[in-house]
């Protein structure tokens, strides 16, 4: 290959790398199937939970969002002595592990932690638990699950 062809090939390869990088900046993380389960805890603060990819999350309508949610009607959400907690741990688009905490979903009454798919490379796990009024975790209410629904631990 002569010098002009080598230089042209190098420029073309460099352009492909830049284009590839620019394209990947707009990519979304994986979309996960829905999984759900239940935690009995102490009975009074029992809850049903779900992890899922959704397109209908408030504020993100039509965009993929991963959620970890305690479902409406659960004792953890209706009993005033229970304080629900949800945290999604994920790898952001820069490769840094980070967390998002849950809050009351005004649309459906659940308690959700949500992260837009455009903001993550992958979701590592979701933690669910319930605190008592004083802020101490209630034994037996904790569960850590993967976005694929596998239970990693209970506490």
Secondary structure, DSSP 8 states (H G I E B T S, - for coil): --HHHHHHHHHHHHHHHHHHHHHHTT--------EEEEE-TTSTT-EEEEEEEES--TT-TTS-EEEEEE-TT-HHHH-TTEEEEEEEEEEETTS-EEEEE-EE-TTTS-EEEEEEGGGEEEEEEEEEEEEETTS-B-TT--EEE-TTS-EEEE-
